[in-house]
Amino acid sequence: MRAYHLTTGEAWQLRLADMPDPQPAADEVLIRLHAAGLNYLDLMVARGRLGDTTSPFVPGTDGAGEIVATGERVSGWVPGERVISGLIVDWSAGLLTEANGRRLRGVTMPGSLADYAVVPASALVRIPESLSYTQAVTLPIAATTAWNAIVKSRTGPASTVALLGTGGVSLFALQYAKAAGARVILASSSDEKLERARQLGADVLINYRTQPAWDEAVLAATGGRGADLVVETVGGGTFARSVNAAAIGGTVYVVGFVGGMEASLPLLPVMVKTLNILGSQTGSTSDLEAAMRALQQARIEPVIDRVFAFDEAGDAYRYLASAAHVGKVVIDFDRPA
Ligand SMILES: NC(=O)c1ccc[n+]([C@@H]2O[C@H](COP(=O)([O-])OP(=O)(O)OC[C@H]3O[C@@H](n4cnc5c(N)ncnc54)[C@H](OP(=O)(O)O)[C@@H]3O)[C@@H](O)[C@H]2O)c1
């Protein structure tokens, strides 16, 4: 099969290679991949900052495809079914544990940038007929994470949600928050991106380049009350602002680090406002199923910025790294270059 191998490091490269097709173990299925979805996590792996850096490594976190073979102990799945897989393949439901949290597709085990992949059957979620492979492949990481932020913060019609940027997680959070009836405040780097967020239902827009004190803008937009949920996709320098922007009893959902992995913050407001600082590790297969169901019931369409062909995978990585995108960047294996 065709597979990309990753050379990690600052000058990361993807090299197209030929390798044997993988074989499913007894509890696994063999999937012929039709689409891969890129996440910021793929950039971290590609830069050698996370995951398996031994060569040859097949990268690619999110994948969608059709089952072509099943291991002898697999029941309930048959060849021809269209599927996606959760990121953390052994985390079916319930709490994350040390044992079920080890294997992450495209991070600590082979990923989606190949013609075929093997995945435990317990990690699979069916793709509904209404979704294409390229749409479905946006869900495993970004939609699951956004869905858990909404569920765990008990976001509803009386809530205000604050979001940072217009990347994959933020835009799914925007769509789920609007479906839950919440008011959404979104901060982004450009007015063009903010206009796109407005079209998707964002109620209050903040350009954090012209208005770096976006937390004060959130407070101003809520009459000083703050946001019930802040989805912290940036980390680093914004974390203290997220704490400032949160309402009493609110949740800061700690998701990302595009602005850095270290943060310093004043502790007093965390205590005085009795904040819930909740860490995110994407979610389980059951969470992905719920995110898929919610997407269907609320008639949410994933926001896809650009679709690349398989041969253009390197361009897709570079495009994501440029942060020019709004929503998701995906690779369609069935599209000619
Ligand atoms: N822990 C978890 O469960 C989990 C799950 C999913 C993702 N993540 C992490 O969450 C983060 C976001 O993921 P993603 O896939 O949504 O990334 P993404 O699609 O690459 O989006 C990142 C966006 O963040 C915005 N941004 C960049 N620097 C910023 C800054 N200094 N202040 C405010 N916004 C900034 C930019 O949007 P604008 O140009 O519109 O501002 C950028 O496009 C990443 O760090 C990722 O690894 C973690």
The ligand as an ORCA input file, in Angstrom:
! r2SCAN-3c Opt
* xyz 0 1
  N      -6.745     18.399     24.733
  C      -7.620     18.030     23.810
  O      -8.550     17.259     24.061
  C      -7.509     18.619     22.451
  C      -8.390     18.236     21.441
  C      -8.360     18.913     20.217
  C      -7.432     19.938     20.030
  N      -6.561     20.240     21.028
  C      -5.626     21.366     20.907
  O      -6.434     22.547     20.831
  C      -5.780     23.532     20.034
  C      -6.686     23.932     18.887
  O      -6.870     22.809     18.058
  P      -7.503     22.940     16.607
  O      -7.374     21.603     15.966
  O      -8.822     23.600     16.698
  O      -6.425     23.944     15.965
  P      -6.464     24.724     14.608
  O      -7.579     24.242     13.736
  O      -5.079     24.702     14.075
  O      -6.860     26.203     15.050
  C      -6.005     27.016     15.768
  C      -6.539     28.449     15.670
  O      -6.255     29.119     16.886
  C      -6.241     30.503     16.611
  N      -5.086     31.095     17.308
  C      -3.780     30.923     17.064
  N      -3.037     31.651     17.923
  C      -3.910     32.282     18.725
  C      -3.767     33.192     19.810
  N      -2.565     33.570     20.241
  N      -4.891     33.650     20.423
  C      -6.107     33.244     20.002
  N      -6.302     32.382     18.977
  C      -5.202     31.917     18.347
  C      -6.161     30.699     15.105
  O      -7.460     31.103     14.667
  P      -7.765     32.659     14.330
  O      -6.832     33.041     13.244
  O      -9.207     32.676     13.962
  O      -7.501     33.427     15.584
  C      -5.858     29.296     14.624
  O      -6.363     29.029     13.344
  C      -4.458     22.871     19.613
  O      -3.451     23.217     20.535
  C      -4.762     21.388     19.691
  O      -3.619     20.595     19.833
  C      -6.575     19.585     22.213
*
